[in-house]
Amino acid sequence: MTDPNTENDYYGPQAYRSDQIPTVTRKVNDLARPWFNRKFDMKLPWGGAENVVPSVLRQRYTPEELRKSEANPTPFGDVKSHQQIDQERYCHSTAALRTRLLVLLSFFGHPYLMATLAPPTLIAFLFHWYHTPSNTSFLATTWNFIPVAAMFYSPLLACWAIPTLLLKYFPNFWIKPFKGPKWELNRRTGLVTQFIYDKKGHWGQTGKPEERVAPFYEFDAYLTNEMIPPGQVVHTLYIAHRHEDILLPIGNLIGKTSGPECFALWDMFQNFMDTGRPLPDIPLWEEFRPLDPVSAEHDRATGRPARYWRDMDDDTWKQKNEEFGYRVLKLNTITRPNQMRRKVKYERRSRRTA
């Protein structure tokens, strides 16, 4: 366990503090973003971050799921993921292609999807029964309808059975991590790392990914806009370096979603990287709070229970989850002043004239 008295030695010289951001004299060139994104994406402000968490992460890291993880920390045996989340880093990785294909296949065999076909299948059966001769028994009518029902349900049952059997009897082959991490935000060092896997580059020659590294405060967060049928606008979040070709699609953690959900993700990571304040007080990082000097000192001073989230009952969590959701909807991200403008020379956009 980290000794809180060694706080100055624990964090690196480039660790991020929202109240001690160094002034950057270098002009922003926005090398990492294509012209389309430079023209249409919205830059999000630095500072004013609230203790919020997106709904996807609230659903994934509930108190119940954390207790299950404590009881069974290695659900897939000796299969090790490159993703690592602790008091020092949020290191993101994905599963291998074969595993992702298997997960996609299992989606089409989900019981909920089968249940959605029940009403149209019932209507089709009643239509079939109505046009069956009156002297035909109900059993015979049902038997004759089975091939029609099989046409709907056989593919879905196959999508359920194939992944289930493969994962049960051949887990070591199908459950595989990606070749390595994709990106990392490191609270302790204050650095952001993007891992590049180029067969013709450094990775192809050495077997190790190329690492593009820069301090967290040299990035800006952007909100994308995309219209999907039937005319709904969705958003995602990414951070891009102001000078180097480094772009991290951190919004992949929550997918294409609403603006407030993206704002919540940006606030969450600002709070995580800020060594001037404790780790975000959310279930995801609770078990690591004693290992972070600032968080440990804060919890001692405030008397925060070490297992506040993990020992929470379902009814209380439901209430807290709703409170989180309300705070996310009320985020004032768009109207916040950008505290980074006092430290960085951004280009002024010329206004269009008629």
C-alpha positions as CSV (number, residue, x, y, z in Angstrom):
1,M,0.0,0.0,0.0
2,T,1.2,3.4,-0.9
3,D,2.3,5.7,2.0
4,P,0.3,8.9,1.7
5,N,3.2,10.8,3.2
6,T,5.2,10.1,0.0
7,E,2.7,12.0,-2.2
8,N,5.4,14.2,-3.7
9,D,7.5,11.2,-4.6
10,Y,4.6,9.1,-5.8
11,Y,3.4,11.3,-8.7
12,G,5.6,12.1,-11.7
13,P,6.8,15.6,-12.7
14,Q,4.2,15.8,-15.4
15,A,1.3,14.6,-13.3
16,Y,-1.8,16.7,-14.0
17,R,-3.2,19.2,-11.5
18,S,-6.1,21.4,-12.5
19,D,-4.7,24.3,-10.4
20,Q,-1.1,24.0,-11.6
21,I,-1.3,23.8,-15.4
22,P,1.9,25.0,-17.1
23,T,1.6,27.7,-19.8
24,V,2.1,26.4,-23.3
25,T,3.7,28.9,-25.7
26,R,3.6,26.6,-28.7
27,K,1.0,27.4,-31.3
28,V,-1.8,24.9,-31.8
29,N,-1.6,23.2,-35.2
30,D,-4.3,20.5,-34.7
31,L,-2.3,17.9,-36.6
32,A,-4.2,14.9,-35.3
33,R,-7.7,15.9,-36.6
34,P,-8.8,15.8,-40.3
35,W,-10.2,19.0,-41.8
36,F,-13.8,17.7,-41.5
37,N,-13.5,17.2,-37.8
38,R,-11.7,20.6,-37.3
39,K,-14.7,22.3,-39.0
40,F,-17.7,20.5,-37.4
41,D,-16.7,19.0,-34.0
42,M,-17.2,20.9,-30.8
43,K,-14.3,21.5,-28.4
44,L,-15.2,20.8,-24.8
45,P,-13.9,23.1,-22.1
46,W,-11.4,22.2,-19.4
47,G,-12.3,22.6,-15.7
48,G,-15.4,22.6,-13.6
49,A,-15.6,18.8,-13.7
50,E,-18.3,17.2,-11.6
51,N,-18.3,13.8,-9.9
52,V,-20.3,12.0,-12.6
53,V,-20.1,8.7,-14.5
54,P,-21.8,7.7,-17.8
55,S,-24.7,5.3,-17.6
56,V,-22.9,2.5,-19.5
57,L,-20.1,2.4,-16.9
58,R,-22.7,2.6,-14.1
59,Q,-24.4,-0.5,-15.5
60,R,-21.1,-2.3,-16.0
61,Y,-19.7,-1.6,-12.6
62,T,-22.5,-2.0,-10.2
63,P,-22.0,-2.9,-6.5
64,E,-23.3,-6.4,-7.3
65,E,-20.9,-6.9,-10.2
66,L,-18.0,-5.6,-8.0
67,R,-18.8,-8.2,-5.4
68,K,-18.9,-10.9,-8.0
69,S,-15.5,-9.8,-9.3
70,E,-14.1,-10.0,-5.8
71,A,-15.5,-13.5,-5.3
72,N,-14.2,-14.6,-8.7
73,P,-11.3,-12.3,-9.9
74,T,-10.3,-14.6,-12.8
75,P,-13.6,-15.7,-14.5
76,F,-11.8,-16.8,-17.6
77,G,-9.0,-18.8,-15.9
78,D,-5.5,-17.9,-17.1
79,V,-6.6,-15.7,-19.9
80,K,-5.2,-12.3,-19.2
81,S,-6.5,-9.1,-20.7
82,H,-4.3,-6.1,-21.6
83,Q,-7.0,-3.8,-20.1
84,Q,-6.0,-2.5,-16.7
85,I,-7.9,-0.2,-14.4
86,D,-6.4,0.8,-11.0
87,Q,-5.3,3.8,-9.0
88,E,-2.5,4.6,-11.5
89,R,-4.0,4.0,-15.0
90,Y,-7.0,3.4,-17.2
91,C,-5.4,1.2,-19.8
92,H,-8.0,0.3,-22.5
93,S,-7.9,-2.8,-24.7
94,T,-10.4,-5.0,-26.5
95,A,-10.8,-8.6,-27.2
96,A,-9.3,-10.4,-30.2
97,L,-11.3,-10.4,-33.5
98,R,-12.5,-14.0,-33.1
99,T,-13.9,-13.2,-29.6
100,R,-15.6,-10.0,-30.9
101,L,-17.2,-12.0,-33.7
102,L,-18.4,-14.6,-31.2
103,V,-20.0,-11.9,-29.1
104,L,-21.6,-10.4,-32.1
105,L,-23.0,-13.8,-33.1
106,S,-24.4,-14.3,-29.6
107,F,-26.2,-11.0,-29.7
108,F,-28.5,-12.3,-32.5
109,G,-29.3,-15.3,-30.2
110,H,-30.2,-13.2,-27.2
111,P,-33.5,-14.3,-25.5
112,Y,-34.8,-10.7,-25.7
113,L,-34.4,-10.7,-29.4
114,M,-36.3,-14.0,-29.6
115,A,-39.0,-12.6,-27.4
116,T,-39.6,-9.7,-29.8
117,L,-40.4,-12.3,-32.5
118,A,-43.1,-13.9,-30.4
119,P,-45.9,-11.5,-31.3
120,P,-45.4,-11.6,-35.1
121,T,-45.0,-15.4,-34.9
122,L,-48.3,-15.6,-33.0
123,I,-50.1,-13.4,-35.5
124,A,-48.7,-15.6,-38.3
125,F,-50.0,-18.7,-36.6
126,L,-53.4,-17.2,-36.1
127,F,-53.5,-16.2,-39.8
128,H,-52.4,-19.8,-40.7
129,W,-55.1,-21.3,-38.4
130,Y,-57.8,-19.0,-39.9
131,H,-57.1,-20.2,-43.5
132,T,-56.8,-23.9,-42.5
133,P,-59.9,-26.0,-43.3
134,S,-62.3,-26.3,-40.4
135,N,-62.1,-30.1,-40.3
136,T,-58.3,-29.9,-39.5
137,S,-57.5,-30.5,-35.9
138,F,-55.6,-28.0,-33.8
139,L,-52.7,-30.4,-33.4
140,A,-52.4,-30.9,-37.1
141,T,-52.6,-27.1,-37.7
142,T,-49.8,-26.6,-35.2
143,W,-47.7,-29.3,-36.7
144,N,-48.0,-27.8,-40.2
145,F,-46.9,-24.4,-38.8
146,I,-43.7,-25.7,-37.2
147,P,-41.6,-25.3,-40.4
148,V,-42.7,-21.7,-40.6
149,A,-41.7,-21.0,-37.0
150,A,-38.5,-22.8,-37.6
151,M,-37.7,-20.5,-40.4
152,F,-37.8,-17.6,-37.9
153,Y,-36.2,-19.2,-34.9
154,S,-33.6,-21.7,-36.2
155,P,-31.1,-19.0,-37.1
156,L,-31.5,-17.3,-33.7
157,L,-31.2,-20.6,-31.9
158,A,-28.0,-21.3,-33.8
159,C,-26.7,-17.9,-32.9
160,W,-27.3,-18.8,-29.2
161,A,-26.1,-22.4,-29.3
162,I,-22.9,-22.0,-31.3
163,P,-21.2,-19.4,-29.0
164,T,-22.5,-21.1,-25.9
165,L,-21.0,-24.5,-26.9
166,L,-17.7,-23.0,-28.2
167,L,-17.2,-21.0,-25.0
168,K,-18.0,-24.0,-22.8
169,Y,-15.8,-26.6,-24.5
170,F,-13.1,-24.5,-26.2
171,P,-12.7,-21.3,-24.0
172,N,-8.9,-21.0,-24.4
173,F,-9.2,-20.8,-28.2
174,W,-12.2,-18.4,-28.4
175,I,-11.5,-16.1,-25.4
176,K,-8.5,-14.1,-26.6
177,P,-7.3,-10.6,-25.8
178,F,-6.2,-8.1,-28.4
179,K,-2.5,-8.1,-29.3
180,G,-2.0,-5.3,-26.7
181,P,-3.4,-2.2,-25.1
182,K,-4.8,0.5,-27.4
183,W,-4.5,3.6,-25.2
184,E,-3.7,4.6,-21.6
185,L,-4.4,7.5,-19.3
186,N,-1.9,7.4,-16.4
187,R,-2.8,9.4,-13.3
188,R,0.5,8.8,-11.6
189,T,2.7,10.1,-14.5
190,G,0.2,12.5,-16.0
191,L,0.9,10.9,-19.4
192,V,-1.4,9.8,-22.2
193,T,-0.1,6.9,-24.4
194,Q,-1.4,5.7,-27.8
195,F,-0.2,2.3,-28.9
196,I,0.3,1.8,-32.6
197,Y,0.3,-1.7,-34.2
198,D,1.7,-1.2,-37.7
199,K,2.9,-4.4,-39.5
200,K,5.2,-2.3,-41.7
201,G,6.4,-0.2,-38.8
202,H,7.9,-0.6,-35.3
203,W,5.5,-3.3,-34.3
204,G,6.1,-5.4,-37.4
205,Q,9.9,-5.2,-36.9
206,T,10.2,-5.7,-33.1
207,G,6.9,-7.2,-32.0
208,K,6.3,-4.2,-29.7
209,P,3.8,-1.4,-30.4
210,E,5.0,2.1,-31.2
211,E,4.1,4.4,-28.2
212,R,3.1,8.0,-28.8
213,V,3.2,9.7,-25.4
214,A,2.3,13.2,-24.3
215,P,1.1,15.0,-21.1
216,F,-2.6,15.0,-20.5
217,Y,-2.9,18.8,-20.4
218,E,-1.7,19.0,-24.0
219,F,-4.9,17.4,-25.2
220,D,-8.4,18.7,-25.9
221,A,-11.7,16.8,-25.9
222,Y,-14.1,17.0,-28.8
223,L,-17.7,16.1,-29.4
224,T,-18.7,14.6,-32.7
225,N,-22.1,14.9,-34.3
226,E,-23.7,12.1,-36.4
227,M,-27.2,11.7,-37.8
228,I,-28.7,8.2,-37.9
229,P,-32.2,7.1,-39.1
230,P,-34.8,8.2,-38.4
231,G,-33.2,11.6,-38.0
232,Q,-31.7,11.1,-34.6
233,V,-28.4,12.9,-33.7
234,V,-25.9,10.9,-31.7
235,H,-22.5,11.9,-30.4
236,T,-19.1,10.4,-29.4
237,L,-16.1,11.7,-27.6
238,Y,-12.4,11.8,-28.5
239,I,-9.3,13.6,-27.3
240,A,-6.7,14.9,-29.7
241,H,-3.2,16.3,-29.1
242,R,-2.7,20.0,-30.0
243,H,0.6,19.5,-31.8
244,E,1.3,15.8,-32.5
245,D,-0.6,13.2,-34.4
246,I,-2.2,11.5,-31.4
247,L,-6.0,11.0,-31.3
248,L,-7.7,8.7,-28.8
249,P,-11.3,7.6,-29.4
250,I,-12.1,7.4,-25.7
251,G,-15.8,7.6,-26.5
252,N,-15.7,4.0,-27.7
253,L,-16.1,3.1,-24.0
254,I,-19.7,4.3,-24.1
255,G,-20.5,4.1,-27.8
256,K,-22.5,6.6,-29.8
257,T,-24.8,8.3,-27.4
258,S,-26.2,11.6,-26.1
259,G,-24.2,14.7,-25.5
260,P,-24.6,14.7,-21.7
261,E,-23.2,11.1,-21.6
262,C,-20.1,12.3,-23.4
263,F,-19.8,15.3,-21.1
264,A,-19.9,12.9,-18.2
265,L,-17.1,10.8,-19.6
266,W,-14.9,13.9,-20.1
267,D,-15.6,15.0,-16.5
268,M,-14.8,11.5,-15.2
269,F,-11.4,11.4,-16.9
270,Q,-10.5,14.9,-15.9
271,N,-11.2,14.0,-12.3
272,F,-9.3,10.7,-12.6
273,M,-6.2,12.4,-13.9
274,D,-6.3,15.4,-11.5
275,T,-3.8,14.6,-8.7
276,G,-5.0,17.7,-6.8
277,R,-8.2,15.8,-5.9
278,P,-9.0,12.2,-4.9
279,L,-10.0,9.5,-7.4
280,P,-13.6,9.9,-8.6
281,D,-16.0,8.6,-5.9
282,I,-17.7,6.0,-8.1
283,P,-17.8,2.2,-7.8
284,L,-15.2,1.7,-10.6
285,W,-12.2,3.0,-8.5
286,E,-13.3,2.3,-5.0
287,E,-11.1,-0.6,-4.2
288,F,-8.0,1.4,-5.4
289,R,-8.6,4.5,-3.2
290,P,-6.3,3.3,-0.4
291,L,-3.5,2.9,-2.9
292,D,-3.6,6.5,-4.1
293,P,-2.0,9.0,-1.7
294,V,-4.5,11.9,-2.3
295,S,-7.5,9.6,-2.1
296,A,-6.3,7.8,1.0
297,E,-5.6,11.1,2.8
298,H,-9.0,12.4,1.8
299,D,-10.8,9.3,3.0
300,R,-9.1,9.4,6.4
301,A,-9.9,13.0,6.9
302,T,-13.6,12.6,5.9
303,G,-14.1,9.2,7.4
304,R,-15.3,7.7,4.2
305,P,-16.2,4.0,4.5
306,A,-13.7,1.8,2.6
307,R,-16.5,-0.3,1.1
308,Y,-19.2,2.4,0.7
309,W,-20.1,1.2,-2.8
310,R,-19.3,-2.5,-2.7
311,D,-21.4,-3.1,0.4
312,M,-24.4,-1.1,-0.9
313,D,-27.7,-2.9,-1.2
314,D,-29.6,-3.0,-4.5
315,D,-32.3,-0.5,-3.4
316,T,-29.9,2.1,-2.3
317,W,-27.8,1.7,-5.5
318,K,-30.9,2.1,-7.6
319,Q,-31.5,5.5,-5.9
320,K,-27.8,6.5,-6.2
321,N,-27.9,5.5,-9.9
322,E,-30.9,7.7,-10.5
323,E,-29.1,10.6,-8.8
324,F,-26.1,10.1,-11.0
325,G,-28.3,10.1,-14.1
326,Y,-30.0,13.3,-13.0
327,R,-26.6,15.0,-12.4
328,V,-25.5,13.9,-15.9
329,L,-28.5,15.4,-17.5
330,K,-27.9,18.7,-15.6
331,L,-24.2,19.1,-16.6
332,N,-23.4,22.6,-17.8
333,T,-20.4,21.6,-19.8
334,I,-21.3,23.7,-22.9
335,T,-21.5,27.0,-20.9
336,R,-18.4,26.5,-18.7
337,P,-15.5,28.7,-19.3
338,N,-12.5,26.9,-20.8
339,Q,-9.8,27.2,-18.1
340,M,-7.2,26.0,-20.6
341,R,-7.5,29.3,-22.6
342,R,-5.4,31.0,-19.9
343,K,-2.6,28.6,-20.7
344,V,-2.8,27.8,-24.4
345,K,-2.8,30.0,-27.5
346,Y,-5.8,28.8,-29.5
347,E,-6.5,30.0,-33.0
348,R,-9.4,32.4,-33.3
349,R,-11.9,31.2,-35.9
350,S,-13.0,34.0,-38.2
351,R,-16.7,34.6,-38.3
352,R,-18.6,34.0,-41.5
353,T,-20.1,37.0,-43.1
354,A,-23.1,37.1,-45.5
